[in-house]
Amino acid sequence: MPGMNLSMWDLLINVAAMLFWFRLWIPEERDLYFNPYLAALWRFSEHAVGGLRAVFIRTPDRLIALLSFLFLLLLRGVVFYGLALRRSRDAAGPLRTGFEWDPDTIWTTVVGRDAAWPLRMGFEGSRLHPEYTGFLPFLAFSFLSFAMFLFIVWGLATLYAGRKNTFSNYHTSGALFHISQPFSLVRWEWRPLVLLVFGTVLALLVSYDITWNSGSFLADTLTPSNLTKCALSALEGWVEVLSILQLLMLVLIIGSWAAMFSTSPALGLFCRDWIELLLGPLRRYPFRLGMFDLTPLIFFFALKYVIQPFLHGILVLSYQGLP
């Protein structure tokens, strides 16, 4: 994996694992074929699962998807451990007996950050290094990384998925509803609370120091102060989802402009559908300047310079005010 750090490969593997995760929860339904986004995703997953049917003879497709999903995450843990171990030894050589060091300093100056695997949920973060944690934490981090990827998808679903069969835009919100299962099967009113609890658990797992903390998990981690900090980290993680929302909107805006000067009506339709979903109620009040609809740009700048900084500032002050 030369030229790419672990974080980039981590994202790509999570996207690939999401394909099998989608197949776990979505049976073949007739409605899928009437949604162009779901139909394309289903065909792609069918190619992935169908190629394994010759290996898993007479095995249900969902079981094939589950085994493939587990294999992919386990393989990531093994490969990342070996890659990080090789990089650390190439950068620093074998550790000497009795060598005194500070973990933050050695990761930055001696071993190098590329040798470590970082994960972060809001204000809480952790960084695995093979020389000091061993192999098993890398396997655990692989599953934790995918769970944090689900948190992002489910965070978007909290905003846009809606209730089943009541989608404001059938194609886009319906696709997001199916992709975010089983979270989207929860009652709409309960989703923010479920997401908060899920994010708090992830923040607890990320903040737990598996390398240095020799005490019990219950005694050292599940304290009222730490639980509150992790809950605030979960909220901060949801606020960081707004950055992904900004990126999506920017890409769609550029795509819609490109579609105006090209002969690709499919691109224009795709961008229009998803822009309308992301705008939410704002799409009812368009702000036009000639032939250009400036509502997506206003939404983008409002998110970037008003809403996200405001929410982030409140959470930072609250987090810093805790003991």
Short mmCIF file of the C-alpha atoms (twelve columns), coordinates in Angstrom:
data_MODEL
# 
_entry.id   MODEL 
# 
loop_
_atom_site.group_PDB 
_atom_site.id 
_atom_site.type_symbol 
_atom_site.label_atom_id 
_atom_site.label_alt_id 
_atom_site.label_comp_id 
_atom_site.label_asym_id 
_atom_site.label_seq_id 
_atom_site.Cartn_x 
_atom_site.Cartn_y 
_atom_site.Cartn_z 
_atom_site.pdbx_PDB_model_num 
ATOM 1   C CA . MET A 1   0.000   0.000   0.000   1 
ATOM 2   C CA . PRO A 2   2.730   2.514   -0.815  1 
ATOM 3   C CA . GLY A 3   1.721   6.123   -1.326  1 
ATOM 4   C CA . MET A 4   -1.465  5.876   0.708   1 
ATOM 5   C CA . ASN A 5   -1.811  6.057   4.467   1 
ATOM 6   C CA . LEU A 6   -3.884  3.702   6.563   1 
ATOM 7   C CA . SER A 7   -6.766  6.177   6.861   1 
ATOM 8   C CA . MET A 8   -7.365  6.207   3.104   1 
ATOM 9   C CA . TRP A 9   -7.320  2.422   2.843   1 
ATOM 10  C CA . ASP A 10  -9.505  2.280   5.935   1 
ATOM 11  C CA . LEU A 11  -12.179 4.336   4.169   1 
ATOM 12  C CA . LEU A 12  -12.011 2.270   0.973   1 
ATOM 13  C CA . ILE A 13  -12.381 -1.002  2.874   1 
ATOM 14  C CA . ASN A 14  -15.318 0.395   4.839   1 
ATOM 15  C CA . VAL A 15  -17.049 1.300   1.579   1 
ATOM 16  C CA . ALA A 16  -16.449 -2.223  0.251   1 
ATOM 17  C CA . ALA A 17  -17.699 -3.773  3.514   1 
ATOM 18  C CA . MET A 18  -20.795 -1.576  3.281   1 
ATOM 19  C CA . LEU A 19  -21.724 -3.380  0.080   1 
ATOM 20  C CA . PHE A 20  -21.990 -6.698  1.930   1 
ATOM 21  C CA . TRP A 21  -23.652 -5.007  4.902   1 
ATOM 22  C CA . PHE A 22  -26.314 -3.669  2.517   1 
ATOM 23  C CA . ARG A 23  -26.904 -7.180  1.196   1 
ATOM 24  C CA . LEU A 24  -27.335 -8.519  4.744   1 
ATOM 25  C CA . TRP A 25  -30.355 -6.330  5.452   1 
ATOM 26  C CA . ILE A 26  -31.949 -5.919  2.035   1 
ATOM 27  C CA . PRO A 27  -33.777 -8.921  0.588   1 
ATOM 28  C CA . GLU A 28  -34.528 -8.893  -3.096  1 
ATOM 29  C CA . GLU A 29  -37.642 -6.752  -3.303  1 
ATOM 30  C CA . ARG A 30  -39.606 -5.707  -6.329  1 
ATOM 31  C CA . ASP A 31  -39.466 -2.075  -5.190  1 
ATOM 32  C CA . LEU A 32  -35.699 -2.018  -5.596  1 
ATOM 33  C CA . TYR A 33  -35.961 -2.237  -9.356  1 
ATOM 34  C CA . PHE A 34  -38.048 0.946   -9.550  1 
ATOM 35  C CA . ASN A 35  -35.399 2.982   -7.728  1 
ATOM 36  C CA . PRO A 36  -32.419 3.633   -10.031 1 
ATOM 37  C CA . TYR A 37  -30.000 4.133   -7.132  1 
ATOM 38  C CA . LEU A 38  -31.027 1.012   -5.251  1 
ATOM 39  C CA . ALA A 39  -31.205 -1.042  -8.431  1 
ATOM 40  C CA . ALA A 40  -27.637 -0.092  -9.351  1 
ATOM 41  C CA . LEU A 41  -26.410 -0.888  -5.829  1 
ATOM 42  C CA . TRP A 42  -28.268 -4.188  -5.859  1 
ATOM 43  C CA . ARG A 43  -26.734 -5.198  -9.200  1 
ATOM 44  C CA . PHE A 44  -23.274 -4.322  -7.920  1 
ATOM 45  C CA . SER A 45  -23.769 -6.368  -4.765  1 
ATOM 46  C CA . GLU A 46  -25.180 -9.200  -6.855  1 
ATOM 47  C CA . HIS A 47  -21.950 -9.351  -8.853  1 
ATOM 48  C CA . ALA A 48  -19.928 -9.457  -5.620  1 
ATOM 49  C CA . VAL A 49  -22.068 -12.131 -3.949  1 
ATOM 50  C CA . GLY A 50  -22.739 -14.027 -7.172  1 
ATOM 51  C CA . GLY A 51  -19.044 -14.503 -7.772  1 
ATOM 52  C CA . LEU A 52  -18.791 -16.350 -4.437  1 
ATOM 53  C CA . ARG A 53  -21.687 -18.751 -5.016  1 
ATOM 54  C CA . ALA A 54  -19.364 -21.184 -6.772  1 
ATOM 55  C CA . VAL A 55  -17.286 -21.332 -3.578  1 
ATOM 56  C CA . PHE A 56  -20.163 -21.403 -1.066  1 
ATOM 57  C CA . ILE A 57  -22.303 -24.020 -2.791  1 
ATOM 58  C CA . ARG A 58  -25.937 -24.152 -1.630  1 
ATOM 59  C CA . THR A 59  -25.318 -21.349 0.841   1 
ATOM 60  C CA . PRO A 60  -27.941 -18.585 1.251   1 
ATOM 61  C CA . ASP A 61  -26.917 -15.248 -0.177  1 
ATOM 62  C CA . ARG A 62  -27.210 -13.507 3.182   1 
ATOM 63  C CA . LEU A 63  -24.833 -15.993 4.768   1 
ATOM 64  C CA . ILE A 64  -22.386 -15.474 1.901   1 
ATOM 65  C CA . ALA A 65  -22.625 -11.718 2.486   1 
ATOM 66  C CA . LEU A 66  -22.055 -12.174 6.228   1 
ATOM 67  C CA . LEU A 67  -19.003 -14.396 5.739   1 
ATOM 68  C CA . SER A 68  -17.575 -12.010 3.149   1 
ATOM 69  C CA . PHE A 69  -18.196 -9.044  5.431   1 
ATOM 70  C CA . LEU A 70  -16.432 -10.721 8.373   1 
ATOM 71  C CA . PHE A 71  -13.559 -11.895 6.183   1 
ATOM 72  C CA . LEU A 72  -13.011 -8.386  4.829   1 
ATOM 73  C CA . LEU A 73  -12.842 -6.823  8.293   1 
ATOM 74  C CA . LEU A 74  -10.612 -9.580  9.658   1 
ATOM 75  C CA . LEU A 75  -8.327  -9.286  6.642   1 
ATOM 76  C CA . ARG A 76  -8.031  -5.541  7.195   1 
ATOM 77  C CA . GLY A 77  -6.918  -6.095  10.780  1 
ATOM 78  C CA . VAL A 78  -4.259  -8.592  9.686   1 
ATOM 79  C CA . VAL A 79  -2.969  -6.486  6.784   1 
ATOM 80  C CA . PHE A 80  -2.955  -3.225  8.730   1 
ATOM 81  C CA . TYR A 81  -1.055  -4.859  11.582  1 
ATOM 82  C CA . GLY A 82  1.590   -6.246  9.243   1 
ATOM 83  C CA . LEU A 83  1.865   -3.007  7.286   1 
ATOM 84  C CA . ALA A 84  2.112   -0.831  10.394  1 
ATOM 85  C CA . LEU A 85  4.667   -3.188  11.948  1 
ATOM 86  C CA . ARG A 86  6.829   -3.063  8.841   1 
ATOM 87  C CA . ARG A 87  6.618   0.723   8.608   1 
ATOM 88  C CA . SER A 88  7.481   1.188   12.268  1 
ATOM 89  C CA . ARG A 89  10.528  -1.063  12.027  1 
ATOM 90  C CA . ASP A 90  11.663  0.572   8.807   1 
ATOM 91  C CA . ALA A 91  11.347  4.001   10.419  1 
ATOM 92  C CA . ALA A 92  12.756  3.340   13.885  1 
ATOM 93  C CA . GLY A 93  14.290  -0.129  13.925  1 
ATOM 94  C CA . PRO A 94  13.708  -2.597  16.756  1 
ATOM 95  C CA . LEU A 95  12.893  -1.144  20.169  1 
ATOM 96  C CA . ARG A 96  15.781  -1.229  22.639  1 
ATOM 97  C CA . THR A 97  15.366  -2.725  26.087  1 
ATOM 98  C CA . GLY A 98  14.911  -0.072  28.739  1 
ATOM 99  C CA . PHE A 99  14.258  2.697   26.236  1 
ATOM 100 C CA . GLU A 100 12.272  5.486   27.921  1 
ATOM 101 C CA . TRP A 101 9.807   7.325   25.763  1 
ATOM 102 C CA . ASP A 102 6.606   9.293   25.685  1 
ATOM 103 C CA . PRO A 103 3.916   7.697   23.457  1 
ATOM 104 C CA . ASP A 104 2.893   10.919  21.717  1 
ATOM 105 C CA . THR A 105 6.520   11.873  21.059  1 
ATOM 106 C CA . ILE A 106 7.632   8.519   19.701  1 
ATOM 107 C CA . TRP A 107 4.649   8.264   17.369  1 
ATOM 108 C CA . THR A 108 5.471   11.672  15.932  1 
ATOM 109 C CA . THR A 109 9.253   11.831  15.842  1 
ATOM 110 C CA . VAL A 110 10.675  8.307   15.994  1 
ATOM 111 C CA . VAL A 111 8.202   5.939   14.415  1 
ATOM 112 C CA . GLY A 112 6.102   8.329   12.365  1 
ATOM 113 C CA . ARG A 113 2.360   8.737   12.154  1 
ATOM 114 C CA . ASP A 114 2.032   6.543   9.054   1 
ATOM 115 C CA . ALA A 115 2.896   3.504   11.178  1 
ATOM 116 C CA . ALA A 116 -0.064  4.077   13.512  1 
ATOM 117 C CA . TRP A 117 -3.782  3.554   12.907  1 
ATOM 118 C CA . PRO A 118 -5.835  6.501   14.232  1 
ATOM 119 C CA . LEU A 119 -9.558  6.503   15.009  1 
ATOM 120 C CA . ARG A 120 -11.531 9.410   16.400  1 
ATOM 121 C CA . MET A 121 -15.081 10.006  17.567  1 
ATOM 122 C CA . GLY A 122 -15.681 13.672  18.298  1 
ATOM 123 C CA . PHE A 123 -13.270 14.760  21.014  1 
ATOM 124 C CA . GLU A 124 -12.105 11.232  21.804  1 
ATOM 125 C CA . GLY A 125 -9.420  9.493   19.827  1 
ATOM 126 C CA . SER A 126 -6.953  6.642   19.912  1 
ATOM 127 C CA . ARG A 127 -3.954  5.582   17.880  1 
ATOM 128 C CA . LEU A 128 -2.812  1.985   17.578  1 
ATOM 129 C CA . HIS A 129 0.810   1.116   17.087  1 
ATOM 130 C CA . PRO A 130 1.864   -2.523  16.565  1 
ATOM 131 C CA . GLU A 131 5.000   -2.310  18.706  1 
ATOM 132 C CA . TYR A 132 2.975   -1.432  21.801  1 
ATOM 133 C CA . THR A 133 -0.478  -2.951  21.389  1 
ATOM 134 C CA . GLY A 134 -0.036  -6.280  19.636  1 
ATOM 135 C CA . PHE A 135 -2.197  -7.962  17.018  1 
ATOM 136 C CA . LEU A 136 -5.645  -8.389  18.633  1 
ATOM 137 C CA . PRO A 137 -6.359  -4.656  19.077  1 
ATOM 138 C CA . PHE A 138 -5.894  -4.249  15.326  1 
ATOM 139 C CA . LEU A 139 -8.679  -6.773  14.735  1 
ATOM 140 C CA . ALA A 140 -10.896 -4.942  17.213  1 
ATOM 141 C CA . PHE A 141 -10.088 -1.614  15.547  1 
ATOM 142 C CA . SER A 142 -11.172 -3.016  12.191  1 
ATOM 143 C CA . PHE A 143 -14.701 -3.677  13.487  1 
ATOM 144 C CA . LEU A 144 -14.734 -0.416  15.435  1 
ATOM 145 C CA . SER A 145 -13.754 1.497   12.307  1 
ATOM 146 C CA . PHE A 146 -16.690 0.065   10.385  1 
ATOM 147 C CA . ALA A 147 -19.033 0.871   13.268  1 
ATOM 148 C CA . MET A 148 -17.861 4.493   13.106  1 
ATOM 149 C CA . PHE A 149 -18.468 4.478   9.351   1 
ATOM 150 C CA . LEU A 150 -22.022 3.311   10.080  1 
ATOM 151 C CA . PHE A 151 -22.372 6.210   12.523  1 
ATOM 152 C CA . ILE A 152 -21.746 8.612   9.635   1 
ATOM 153 C CA . VAL A 153 -24.291 6.903   7.384   1 
ATOM 154 C CA . TRP A 154 -26.834 6.730   10.184  1 
ATOM 155 C CA . GLY A 155 -26.180 10.373  11.050  1 
ATOM 156 C CA . LEU A 156 -27.216 11.336  7.524   1 
ATOM 157 C CA . ALA A 157 -30.204 9.005   7.772   1 
ATOM 158 C CA . THR A 158 -31.327 10.792  10.933  1 
ATOM 159 C CA . LEU A 159 -31.620 13.961  8.892   1 
ATOM 160 C CA . TYR A 160 -32.991 12.655  5.611   1 
ATOM 161 C CA . ALA A 161 -34.197 9.047   5.607   1 
ATOM 162 C CA . GLY A 162 -37.679 9.751   6.955   1 
ATOM 163 C CA . ARG A 163 -40.290 7.080   7.484   1 
ATOM 164 C CA . LYS A 164 -40.848 4.149   5.164   1 
ATOM 165 C CA . ASN A 165 -43.383 4.811   2.410   1 
ATOM 166 C CA . THR A 166 -43.540 8.535   3.342   1 
ATOM 167 C CA . PHE A 167 -40.477 9.705   1.465   1 
ATOM 168 C CA . SER A 168 -40.518 13.293  0.243   1 
ATOM 169 C CA . ASN A 169 -38.342 12.189  -2.664  1 
ATOM 170 C CA . TYR A 170 -38.897 8.508   -3.304  1 
ATOM 171 C CA . HIS A 171 -35.669 7.738   -5.135  1 
ATOM 172 C CA . THR A 172 -33.159 9.537   -2.916  1 
ATOM 173 C CA . SER A 173 -34.665 9.304   0.562   1 
ATOM 174 C CA . GLY A 174 -35.826 5.771   -0.226  1 
ATOM 175 C CA . ALA A 175 -32.298 4.783   -1.187  1 
ATOM 176 C CA . LEU A 176 -30.887 6.318   2.002   1 
ATOM 177 C CA . PHE A 177 -33.576 4.561   4.045   1 
ATOM 178 C CA . HIS A 178 -32.586 1.138   2.692   1 
ATOM 179 C CA . ILE A 179 -28.839 1.759   2.874   1 
ATOM 180 C CA . SER A 180 -29.073 2.774   6.540   1 
ATOM 181 C CA . GLN A 181 -30.906 -0.338  7.711   1 
ATOM 182 C CA . PRO A 182 -31.345 -1.586  10.431  1 
ATOM 183 C CA . PHE A 183 -31.073 1.907   11.955  1 
ATOM 184 C CA . SER A 184 -33.786 3.296   9.673   1 
ATOM 185 C CA . LEU A 185 -36.187 0.596   10.886  1 
ATOM 186 C CA . VAL A 186 -36.219 2.324   14.279  1 
ATOM 187 C CA . ARG A 187 -39.137 4.688   14.811  1 
ATOM 188 C CA . TRP A 188 -38.334 8.112   13.424  1 
ATOM 189 C CA . GLU A 189 -38.834 9.832   16.807  1 
ATOM 190 C CA . TRP A 190 -36.324 7.520   18.516  1 
ATOM 191 C CA . ARG A 191 -33.513 7.712   15.969  1 
ATOM 192 C CA . PRO A 192 -31.660 10.715  17.476  1 
ATOM 193 C CA . LEU A 193 -31.550 9.008   20.890  1 
ATOM 194 C CA . VAL A 194 -30.426 5.688   19.384  1 
ATOM 195 C CA . LEU A 195 -27.713 7.465   17.404  1 
ATOM 196 C CA . LEU A 196 -26.562 9.305   20.545  1 
ATOM 197 C CA . VAL A 197 -26.309 6.074   22.539  1 
ATOM 198 C CA . PHE A 198 -24.493 4.333   19.683  1 
ATOM 199 C CA . GLY A 199 -22.046 7.225   19.322  1 
ATOM 200 C CA . THR A 200 -21.449 7.346   23.084  1 
ATOM 201 C CA . VAL A 201 -20.543 3.657   23.110  1 
ATOM 202 C CA . LEU A 202 -18.145 4.201   20.197  1 
ATOM 203 C CA . ALA A 203 -16.543 7.156   21.982  1 
ATOM 204 C CA . LEU A 204 -16.123 5.021   25.121  1 
ATOM 205 C CA . LEU A 205 -14.415 2.291   23.131  1 
ATOM 206 C CA . VAL A 206 -12.149 4.749   21.343  1 
ATOM 207 C CA . SER A 207 -11.226 6.600   24.534  1 
ATOM 208 C CA . TYR A 208 -10.413 3.434   26.490  1 
ATOM 209 C CA . ASP A 209 -6.647  3.163   26.640  1 
ATOM 210 C CA . ILE A 210 -5.982  -0.454  25.749  1 
ATOM 211 C CA . THR A 211 -2.229  0.146   25.764  1 
ATOM 212 C CA . TRP A 212 -1.561  1.814   29.076  1 
ATOM 213 C CA . ASN A 213 -4.613  1.385   31.265  1 
ATOM 214 C CA . SER A 214 -4.292  -1.744  33.355  1 
ATOM 215 C CA . GLY A 215 -7.369  -1.086  35.496  1 
ATOM 216 C CA . SER A 216 -10.817 -2.476  34.883  1 
ATOM 217 C CA . PHE A 217 -12.983 -1.021  32.147  1 
ATOM 218 C CA . LEU A 218 -15.960 -0.449  34.439  1 
ATOM 219 C CA . ALA A 219 -13.981 1.320   37.165  1 
ATOM 220 C CA . ASP A 220 -11.821 3.530   34.971  1 
ATOM 221 C CA . THR A 221 -14.040 4.293   31.999  1 
ATOM 222 C CA . LEU A 222 -17.707 4.227   33.020  1 
ATOM 223 C CA . THR A 223 -17.551 7.232   35.325  1 
ATOM 224 C CA . PRO A 224 -20.231 9.977   35.181  1 
ATOM 225 C CA . SER A 225 -17.706 12.542  33.941  1 
ATOM 226 C CA . ASN A 226 -16.334 10.260  31.248  1 
ATOM 227 C CA . LEU A 227 -19.806 9.192   30.131  1 
ATOM 228 C CA . THR A 228 -20.796 12.834  29.745  1 
ATOM 229 C CA . LYS A 229 -17.637 13.556  27.772  1 
ATOM 230 C CA . CYS A 230 -18.311 10.603  25.492  1 
ATOM 231 C CA . ALA A 231 -21.911 11.738  24.967  1 
ATOM 232 C CA . LEU A 232 -20.597 15.181  23.971  1 
ATOM 233 C CA . SER A 233 -18.082 13.446  21.687  1 
ATOM 234 C CA . ALA A 234 -20.963 11.588  20.036  1 
ATOM 235 C CA . LEU A 235 -22.731 14.901  19.443  1 
ATOM 236 C CA . GLU A 236 -19.495 16.355  18.071  1 
ATOM 237 C CA . GLY A 237 -19.219 13.315  15.795  1 
ATOM 238 C CA . TRP A 238 -22.681 14.101  14.469  1 
ATOM 239 C CA . VAL A 239 -21.683 17.743  13.935  1 
ATOM 240 C CA . GLU A 240 -18.675 16.498  11.960  1 
ATOM 241 C CA . VAL A 241 -21.128 14.648  9.702   1 
ATOM 242 C CA . LEU A 242 -22.161 18.125  8.559   1 
ATOM 243 C CA . SER A 243 -18.697 18.447  6.974   1 
ATOM 244 C CA . ILE A 244 -19.509 15.425  4.815   1 
ATOM 245 C CA . LEU A 245 -22.831 17.056  4.021   1 
ATOM 246 C CA . GLN A 246 -20.973 20.171  2.877   1 
ATOM 247 C CA . LEU A 247 -18.675 18.106  0.659   1 
ATOM 248 C CA . LEU A 248 -21.621 16.268  -0.887  1 
ATOM 249 C CA . MET A 249 -23.404 19.522  -1.607  1 
ATOM 250 C CA . LEU A 250 -20.288 21.064  -3.163  1 
ATOM 251 C CA . VAL A 251 -19.769 18.050  -5.438  1 
ATOM 252 C CA . LEU A 252 -23.433 18.115  -6.470  1 
ATOM 253 C CA . ILE A 253 -23.319 21.845  -7.197  1 
ATOM 254 C CA . ILE A 254 -20.277 21.414  -9.418  1 
ATOM 255 C CA . GLY A 255 -21.911 18.395  -11.061 1 
ATOM 256 C CA . SER A 256 -25.111 20.316  -11.776 1 
ATOM 257 C CA . TRP A 257 -23.144 23.149  -13.368 1 
ATOM 258 C CA . ALA A 258 -21.195 20.667  -15.468 1 
ATOM 259 C CA . ALA A 259 -24.472 19.053  -16.568 1 
ATOM 260 C CA . MET A 260 -25.727 22.415  -17.853 1 
ATOM 261 C CA . PHE A 261 -22.864 22.599  -20.354 1 
ATOM 262 C CA . SER A 262 -22.782 18.926  -21.286 1 
ATOM 263 C CA . THR A 263 -25.011 16.470  -23.103 1 
ATOM 264 C CA . SER A 264 -25.558 14.267  -20.046 1 
ATOM 265 C CA . PRO A 265 -29.141 14.608  -18.788 1 
ATOM 266 C CA . ALA A 266 -28.561 11.679  -16.402 1 
ATOM 267 C CA . LEU A 267 -25.913 13.687  -14.522 1 
ATOM 268 C CA . GLY A 268 -28.241 16.657  -14.208 1 
ATOM 269 C CA . LEU A 269 -31.093 14.464  -12.960 1 
ATOM 270 C CA . PHE A 270 -28.826 12.756  -10.437 1 
ATOM 271 C CA . CYS A 271 -27.540 16.063  -9.033  1 
ATOM 272 C CA . ARG A 272 -30.996 17.611  -8.932  1 
ATOM 273 C CA . ASP A 273 -32.491 14.670  -7.034  1 
ATOM 274 C CA . TRP A 274 -29.831 14.650  -4.334  1 
ATOM 275 C CA . ILE A 275 -29.632 18.448  -4.033  1 
ATOM 276 C CA . GLU A 276 -33.363 18.548  -3.409  1 
ATOM 277 C CA . LEU A 277 -32.996 15.911  -0.709  1 
ATOM 278 C CA . LEU A 278 -30.125 17.722  1.038   1 
ATOM 279 C CA . LEU A 279 -31.875 21.081  0.906   1 
ATOM 280 C CA . GLY A 280 -34.885 19.689  2.749   1 
ATOM 281 C CA . PRO A 281 -37.564 22.358  3.353   1 
ATOM 282 C CA . LEU A 282 -35.352 25.024  1.752   1 
ATOM 283 C CA . ARG A 283 -36.151 23.651  -1.685  1 
ATOM 284 C CA . ARG A 284 -39.614 25.209  -1.340  1 
ATOM 285 C CA . TYR A 285 -38.076 28.684  -1.180  1 
ATOM 286 C CA . PRO A 286 -35.596 28.918  -4.073  1 
ATOM 287 C CA . PHE A 287 -33.393 31.989  -4.407  1 
ATOM 288 C CA . ARG A 288 -32.690 32.570  -8.083  1 
ATOM 289 C CA . LEU A 289 -30.373 34.926  -9.912  1 
ATOM 290 C CA . GLY A 290 -31.303 34.735  -13.558 1 
ATOM 291 C CA . MET A 291 -31.029 31.122  -14.669 1 
ATOM 292 C CA . PHE A 292 -29.009 30.111  -11.603 1 
ATOM 293 C CA . ASP A 293 -30.545 28.742  -8.425  1 
ATOM 294 C CA . LEU A 294 -28.362 30.011  -5.575  1 
ATOM 295 C CA . THR A 295 -30.194 28.100  -2.833  1 
ATOM 296 C CA . PRO A 296 -27.633 25.231  -2.750  1 
ATOM 297 C CA . LEU A 297 -24.767 27.735  -2.396  1 
ATOM 298 C CA . ILE A 298 -26.563 29.551  0.431   1 
ATOM 299 C CA . PHE A 299 -27.134 26.211  2.133   1 
ATOM 300 C CA . PHE A 300 -23.458 25.304  1.723   1 
ATOM 301 C CA . PHE A 301 -22.122 28.568  3.172   1 
ATOM 302 C CA . ALA A 302 -24.684 28.555  5.999   1 
ATOM 303 C CA . LEU A 303 -23.535 25.083  7.023   1 
ATOM 304 C CA . LYS A 304 -19.850 25.885  6.739   1 
ATOM 305 C CA . TYR A 305 -19.694 29.316  8.352   1 
ATOM 306 C CA . VAL A 306 -22.738 29.521  10.640  1 
ATOM 307 C CA . ILE A 307 -24.371 26.266  11.713  1 
ATOM 308 C CA . GLN A 308 -21.379 23.963  12.149  1 
ATOM 309 C CA . PRO A 309 -19.094 26.534  13.873  1 
ATOM 310 C CA . PHE A 310 -21.923 27.492  16.227  1 
ATOM 311 C CA . LEU A 311 -22.685 23.902  17.243  1 
ATOM 312 C CA . HIS A 312 -18.987 23.050  17.483  1 
ATOM 313 C CA . GLY A 313 -18.334 26.047  19.734  1 
ATOM 314 C CA . ILE A 314 -21.109 25.082  22.142  1 
ATOM 315 C CA . LEU A 315 -19.861 21.491  22.379  1 
ATOM 316 C CA . VAL A 316 -16.241 22.564  22.900  1 
ATOM 317 C CA . LEU A 317 -17.198 24.867  25.760  1 
ATOM 318 C CA . SER A 318 -19.332 22.154  27.327  1 
ATOM 319 C CA . TYR A 319 -16.597 19.539  26.989  1 
ATOM 320 C CA . GLN A 320 -13.897 21.805  28.415  1 
ATOM 321 C CA . GLY A 321 -16.114 22.706  31.341  1 
ATOM 322 C CA . LEU A 322 -16.234 19.090  32.556  1 
ATOM 323 C CA . PRO A 323 -13.731 17.833  35.148  1 
# 
